[in-house]
């Protein structure tokens, strides 16, 4: 049998169980997992961190490591049992018939080899083809993944490519031998949303071109909707629901699937009138799973003595396409019932201006030969003429791709960098030239930051309580140790953590709990302005809802100004009052959330909105995939910074976009766009996102 002439299921996983063995105990990672992928089908595997998605993928590749073992069930690839194969048989299949794409592209590329050599190795090793034939194939596949100047790409080293280009090369490498099954493990997590959109379109097109079946692992339901035909939802080592995308999204039949959808900000969610519903409780550790249904302790429909009596099997849902669920009460629950809104919040009144930036610029001088000194000096223009105001009690979102200057402006505001020129007024005091060590305690405690990765911001050798007390000491809060301890306990109450957590070490906390400690510490000195730099992007979707709503609660109580830096426009739409869109150091659009999310748009905002994956089958999106990568701030294009990627450029006469930086146009009240397009052309834009009638 050749590798292409097989017409049965490409992948059949039946009652798979996987355990990891430590010195202390056996840790069951996956139990009773079944899944079938037909030829040409794309199966999405979704669930929270630790649910076993990647373990299943590694089991298919037979890469479980020394202490991982398949303890039950079978994995069949084209009818052959992978669990019974010898190492030699597995080597023949890996890379040629089953290929895997990992989350971090640089981990898959050899930094010391040119791209061409790495790609050519695949068919030369697996199929024994000549160098000439391998080069021809490498050139073809690099063109297939839409990389510019394929010949130059083949001569480049990995470090000379951007993240998006590296990920495309990894996809090209996986497709070199036309595998029957492609496993993608969070392949776009490290990429910007516009690059992600291009990579997702690419994967879909190439899947059709090569007839490849796919197992697509993600925690992003919107991405799975854009990419897959079928879906398997996992919770704590088990499949809890599987079916077609349409069935699972629109006719879900498991409480966990329903809870997942209620915790993500879909269009129509509103932080005041229709808040997200966080999943109560915590994900169970593998050796502490409850009896019966794993989801039982967090489930709204739990019945004691029934749901926790015995293991719950997967059962078929009548009338649906291969739709199965692991729920005993599936026929008793009204799945169409709308969730009760437990508490509506009053829209907080926006107060006076507390922060004002005027014509702020931040330039860095870098040597062309930075490693050894000498050579020509270049200027990196990280922020250009940045002007905006932020009000008391307001959430201002700052969005844009990596390298647009979001984090640089945050560093200048925090005093970690000083401005090149321009002005920052904090309560009418100029702070743009004052580094953090020269700022007053009041200024430092008044402007605080919540960072992206909660794992890196806590001291691993200090208890949670001590870390918060330390912040209180630095900010000069409290007259005595007892005062500070009481205030620390109040801060734990504020972020909805049990007071007993004061004596825990960071390693004993989950990611969401660590992020709450980071927020408590930020508010230790009574912060009036909080810069939240991607504060929920490292967290699972179910935890994101709890942390964003916590930030909103604290804001209402303390009248805090929240500067929310994010690339996730779904969360931005849900919680921001105003939105500032940045591109290559410039503010290209600024307005209220409603203004920015509906036309007229800046052409870049339009492309950003079209790239956002939305987990709703009733949403129709116009797809605008940006060509090319974001230019370097060291060598920006002349004229409009966006002109190299803009689809509207031809509508501006006389090459104006290539020559002049656009003026700021004031449209409606408070809505500004930096663009050469006429007001009429902007007004003629169509909505990118439409919600179809059900």
N, C-alpha and C positions, 0 to 999 in steps of 0.2 A: 504493500500500500504506500503510495507516495504521500507527501505531507498535505496535499490538497484534496484528495478524493475520499472524503469522509462526510456522510450526510446526517449523522446522528448529532446529539448534543455535544458541543465542544467541551463543556465543563459540567461534570455532575458531582456535586458534593453531597454525600448522604450520611446523616447522623454523625457528623464529625465532632470529636471531642479532643481537645488539646490541653495538656497540663505542662507547667514549668515546675521543675523539682529543685528545691533549695535544701540547705542542711536542716532547716526547721520543719518544713512541711511540703506537701504537694499543693501547688496553687492551680486550680482549674481555671483556665483562661477562656476556653470556648467549650460549650456543651450542646450536644444534640443539634448541630447546625447543618441545615440542608439548603442547597441552592443549585439551580440549573441555568446554564447560559447556552442558548441555542446559537447556531451559526449566524453571524452578522448582527447579533443582539448586543446591546450595551446595558449591563446591569450595574445599577448604582448601589453602593453599600454605605449606609449612613448610620450615625450614632455618635454618642459623646466619647471623649477621650477615655481609653481604657475599656471600651465595650468589646474589643476583640477584632475590629475590622482589619487592622494591619497584620494581626496574628494569622487570620484566615489566608491573607495574601501570601505571607511568608510560608505557610504550610503548603500552599499550591506550588510554590517555587522550591519547597523542601529546604528552606533556609532557617529552620527554627533554632539553630545553635546547639551547643552542648547540652543545656539543661531543658530544652523544649522537646516534648514528645507527643506524637499522635497516639492517644490512648483508646480511640474507638472510631468506627466509621471508615468511609472510603472517600478518596478523591480520584475521580476518573477523568482523564483527558483523552478525548476521542475514543472512549471505550476502554482505555488502558489504565489500570490502577497505578497512580503515581506513588502510592505508599508502599507498593511492593517492588518498585524498580531499584536496580543497582545504581551505584554512583555513576558508572559509565553510561548507562541508559539515560540517566537524568541529564548528564552533560550534553548528550546529543540533542535533547529536547530544549533545554534552557538556551535562550538567546536565538535559537533558530525557529522554534515553534511556539514557545511561551516567552514573552519579554516583559520586563517590569520597568516602569518609570517611577523614580522616587521623588520625594518632596523637594529635596535640595539638589539642584542640578550639579553644583560643583563637586558633590560627593561621588558623582557617577563619571566624572571626567578626569583624565590624567593630566595634571597641570604641566607636565614636562613634555607632553607630546602634542604635535599639531593636530588640529581637528580632522584633517584629511586622513592622516595615519590611523586615528582612532576609529573612524567610520569604515575605512577599507579593511581593517582587521576582521570585522564581523563576517562578511561573505568569504574572505580568504580562509578563515579558520573553520567556519561551519560548512561551507560548500566547496572549498578548495578552488575557487575561481582565480584567474590570473590578476596581477596588479592592474593591468590596463582595464579589465572588465570591472574590477572593484572600484577603480577611480571613476569610471563612467557611471556606475551605480550611485556612488557617493555624491557626484555632481547632480544627478537626477533627484535624489532624495533631499538634498539641501535646497534645490529649487522647489520641491514639493512642499517643504515647510516654510516657504515664502521668505527666505532670507535674501537680502540684497547681495549682488555681486558674489555668486556662489564660489567662483574660483579663488577670490580673495579670502572668503570664509575658510576654505579648506587649508589655506596656508597660515591661518591665524592660530595662536595659542588660546586656550580657554579664557585666560585673564583679560584678553583683548576684546572680549564680547560682553555685552550687558546681560543682566539676569534673564531677561526674556529670550535673548538670542541663545544663551546657554541651554535654556530649557527646550528650545526648538531643536538644538543639536542632539540633546538626549532623546527627544522623540524620534528624530531622524535615525539615530543609532538603533533604537528599538525596532524601527520599521525596515531596517536594511535587509533583513532576511525574510520579509513578509510573513510575520508570525500569524498563527491562527488565533492566538489569544494574547491580548495586551492588558496587563494589569497596571493601573495608574493609581499611585498612593498619594493623595493630596497634591497633584502635580502643579497646582497654581497658587498654593498658599503663600509663597514668597514673592508673588508677582503683583504688580499694580493692576487695578481693575481693568484698565484699557488693554493692557498686555494679556491679561487673563482672558478677556473676551476674544482676542485674536487667537490665542492658543486653544481655547475651547472650540471655536469654529474650525480650526485646523484639524484637531483631533477627530471631530465629527466627519469632516470631508475626507480625511485619509482613511477613516474606518470604512466609509462607503467605497472609496477607490480600491482599497486592498481587500475588502470583504472581511476585515478583522473583527472578531468578537472582543468585547471589552468588559473588564471588571473595574469600575470606577469608584475609588474610595474617597469619600469626602464628608465633612461635617456641614457643608453648605447645601441646603435643600434646593436653593435657586439654581445652583450650578448643576445639580443632578437633573433638575427639570430641563435645563438647556441641553444636556448631553445624552441622557439615557432613555431607553424604552421602558425598562423595568427597574424596580426598586426593592431593596431588602433593608428593613430597619432593624438595627441590632440594639440590644440593651443588656448590659452586664453579662456578656458571653453568649447570649442566645439571640436567634432571629425571633423577633416578636411579630413582624408583619412583612409579607412579601406580596407583590402583585404588579400590575402594569402601573405606569406613572399616573395615568388618569384615575384608576381605581384607588390607589393609595392616597393621592392628593385630594381627590374630591369625595371619595366614599370610604374614608379611613375607618378601620374596624379594630383599632387597639388604643387603649387609653394613653399609652406612651407616645404614639404617633400624634394623637390629638394634642397632647400636652406640648410636644415639640413645636407644632405649628402655632399654638397660642402664645409661645414665648418668643417668636421672631416678629420683627416689625414689618408686617405686610402693609401695602397701601390701605389707608383707612384707619390704621391704628393711630391713636392720639394720646399723648402723655397725660392729658387731663381727663378727657371724656371717655376714651377707650384704651386704658393702659394695658400693657402686656401682662400676661399672667405667668409668673415664674413657677417652675416646678418645685414644690415644697421638698424639704429634706435634702439629703445628699446621696450621691451615687454609692452603692455598697462596695466595699473592698472584696476582692475575689474570695477570701477565706471567711467573710462575714455575711455571705448572702443569706437572705431570709428563707424560711420554708415556703414551699409552694411557688407562687408567682414572684419572680424577682422584683417586679415593679410594685408589688402590693403595698409596702409602707409609704409610697409616695402617690398612690392612686386614689382619685376621687370616688371610684366605684367599688372600693375594697369591701368585701364581706368576710368578717372574721369566722373561722371555722370552715370556710368553703374555699376562699382564694388561697389560704395558707395550709390547706389540708394535705395536698400531694402535688407532685410535679405536674405542670400544665403542658399538655402536648399541643402541637400546631394542628389546627383544623381548617378545612376548606370553607370559603365563603361562597354560598350558593349563588349562581347566576353571574359570577365575575370570572375574568380570565386568569386562571391559575392564581387566584387571590387566597392567601392563607393568613390566619391570625393565631396568636398564642393567648387567648382570653376566654375564660369560662363563661363570662357574662355577655358575650358578643351579641346575643339575640335579645337581651333585656335592656340594653342601653339605647337611649334616643340619640343617635349620632348626629342628627341634624339640629339638635337643640343648641341655641346660641349660649355662650358662656355668660354667667351673671357678672355684671360689673360690680365688684364688691365696694369700691369706694372711688367716687369721682373727686378729682382735686380741682380746686379753684385755679384758674389761670393766674399766675403771679403777676402783679403789676410791675411794669418795667420802670425803674427809677432814674435817677440822675446819671450823667456821664461820670464813670469812675476811672476810665482808662482812655487815653487818646494818643494815637500814633499819627504823626504828621510828616510825610515825605521821608520816611525812614529808609536808609540804605545801609546794607552791610556787605562790604567787600572783603575778600581775603586775598592776600598776595601769596602766590605759590611759585617756587622755583621750578623751571622746566626740568631740572635735574635735582629733584628734592632729596634724593638719597645721598648724593655726594656733595651737594651745594654747587653754586656756580650756575652758569647758563642764564638764559633769558628769564625774566620774571613775568608771570602772567597774573591777571586779576580775575578772580572768580566772583561774579556778581550774584551773591546768594539771595539778597533782597533788593528790589528796585522800587523806589518811590512808593513805599507802603504807607497807605493812609486809611485809618478807620477809627471808629469810636465803639466802646463797649459800655453798656449801662448796668446799673445795679439790678440784680435779680434776673439778668438776661443770659441765655445760652447762645453764644456765637460760635458756629461751626466753621472750621477752616479746613477746606478739602483741596486735594490735588495729588498728583503722582509723586513718587519718590524723587527727590532732587528739586522740588518746586520752591523750597525755602520755608516750609511750614515749621520745621524743628529749629531752623536757624533763628527765626523771629522769636520763637519761644525762649531760646537761650539768651537772646538780647534782653527780653522782658525780665527773665529771671536774674539777670546780672552775671550769667556765666560767660557772656561775651559783651563787648561794648559796641555801640553803633558807630558806623563810619561817618554818617551825617544824619540829619533829621532830628525829630523830637519825640520822646515818650513822656507823656504827662500822666502820673499816677496821683489822683486826687490833687491835681494842679501842681504837683512837684515834679520837676524834671529828673528822670532817672537814667536816660539813655547812655550817659557817659560814666555812670557810677558802677564799678564792679561789685559783686556780691559781698566781698570782704570789707568794702567801705560803706555798705548800706546800713542804715539803722536797723535794730532788731524789729521795730514796728514794721518797716518796709519789707524785710525778709519774711516775717511771719504772715504779713498781709497778702503776699503773692506766693502761692505754693503750687507744687506740681504733682500730678499722679501719673506714673510712668506706664509704659506699654507692658513691660514684663514684670509681673509681681514677684517672680522667682529671683530676680536679680537685685531687688531694691530693699530686701530685708537682710539683717545681719543673722547668719545661720547659727551663731553661738550665743545669741541673746534672746530671752523670752519675749513674747509679744508685748506683755505689759511693760517690761523694761525699755523696749524700743520707743513706745509712746511716751513714757515718763521722760526719757532722754530728750525727746523733742520738746516737751513742756519745759524742761530745765533750760534748754538752749534759748527758747523764746521768753524766758523769764516769767513763766506762768506759775501761779501758786506761791503762797508764803512759806509752806512747809512741805516735807515729804508726804505727810498725810493728805494735804490739800491736793498735791499732784496725783497721788494714787486715786483719790476720789474722782478727780477730773478724768483720769485715764479710764476708770470704769464707766463714767458717763459717755466717754467717746466710744467705748465698745458698745454701749447701748445705742448710740447714735447710728453706728454702722450695722446694727442688728446682729452682733456676735454675742454669744453667751459670756458672762463675766468670767467664767472658769477658764476661758481661753487666755486670760492674762498670764497664766503660768505655763502655757504651752510653748514649745519651740516651733519655729517656722516649718520645719520638716513634717510636723504633725498636722499641718493645715493643707486643705485643697487649694487649687489655684484661685478660685473665687474668694475663698476666705482670706488668702494672702492679700488679694487686691483690696479687700475691705480694711485690712490692717493699714495698708498704704494710704487709703482714703482717710482713716481715723488720724493717722500721723499728719497728713496734710492739713487737717482742720484743728490740730492741737493748739496752734497759736491764734485761732479765730480768723482764719484766712478769709479775705474778702474777694480775692480773685484766685480761681484755681484753673491752672492750665492742665487739661487732661489730654495727654498725648497717646492716642490710640488705647484708651484704658481698658477696652473689652476685647481687643482683637486676639489676644492670647487665650481667651476663655471660651468654653463651650457655649453654644447658643442658649441653653437652658439657664446657665449662670449669667450670661450677658443681660438677660431681662432683669434679673434681681439686682445686678450692680448698677445698671442705668437708672432703674427706678429709685434705687437708694440715693444716687447722685441728685436726682430730681427732688426727692424728699428733703434732703439736706439743704438744697438750694432754696426751697420754699421757706424752710425754717430760718435760715441764716441770711437770706437775701444775697446769696453769693452770686458773683459774676463767673460764669463758666465758659472758658475758651476750650472748645471741644475739637481737638485735631483728629481727623479720621479720613480713611479712604472708603469707608462703608457708608454709601449714601442712603441706604435703607434706615440705618440708625440715625443718621443726620436728619433725615426727613421726620423721624419720629420725635426727636427730643430738642431740635434747635428752634430758636425764634428767628434768627437770621443766619445767612450762610455767606461765607467769603470763599470764592474759588480762586486758587493761585496756580500760576503756570510759569515756570522758569523765573521765579523771583518777583513776578508782577501779579497784582490783583486784577484779574480779568473780568470778574463779575462780583457784585455785592448787592444783597437785597434781602427781603424777608424770605422765609422758607417757601411760602406760596409763590412768590415772584420768581425765585430761582428754579423751582421745579415745574414751572409752566412757561411756554414761550411768551415773549421773545427770549432766546438764550444767547449767550456768547457761543460761538461754534465749538469751543472746547467743552463748555458745560453740556451742550447737546450730546457730544460724543461720550462724555462721562456717564450721563444718565442712561444712554442706550446700552452701555456696557455692564450696568449693574444687574447681577442675577436676582430675579424676584421669584420666590417660591409660590406662585399663584398661577394656576392654569387659565384664569380669566383675564390676565394681563397680556395685552398685545404690545410688543415693542418694535420700534423701528431700529434695525441693526446698523450702526455706523461704526465700522472697525477702522481705527486710525492706522494709517500706514507709517512705518518707520518708528524709531525710538525717540524718546524725549531728548532734545539736543543737550550738549554739555554746557553748564553755566560758565565754563572756562572759555568756550568758543561759541557764544550764542549767535543765532542767525541775525542778519541785519533786518531792520524794520520791525514788524510785528513778531514777537517771540514764537507765536503759534503758526506762522505762515508756512513752515515746511510740512505741516501735517493737515492743513485746513482744506476742507472740501468746498468752502464758500469763496475761496480766494479769487476765482475767475470772475466773480460778480463785482469785484472792485476794479474800476478802470485804471489804466496808466501805471500798472506795477507799483501802486502806492504801498501795498502790503510789504513788498520787499525793501522799500526805501525808508519808510517812516514808522516810528512807534505810534500806535493809534492814540487818538484822544479819548478821554473818558466821557462817555455820553450819559447824561442823566435822563432816564426814561420816566417811569412813574415815580411817585414820592419815595425817595430812599433807594431806588433801584438804579444801579449804575453798571455799564458795560464798557469795557475798553476794546473798541473794535472800529475798523474803517467802514464796515457795512453801514448803509444808510438806515435811518430809523424805519423807513418803509420796508426794506429788505428784512430787517430784524422782525418787524411786525408780521411778515408773511410766513414765518416759520411755523411748522406743524408740530403738535405735541409728539414727543418721543414715546411716552408711556400712555396707553389708553386701557381703561378697564372695561372689558366687554360685558354685556348684560349676561346674566346667568341663564 
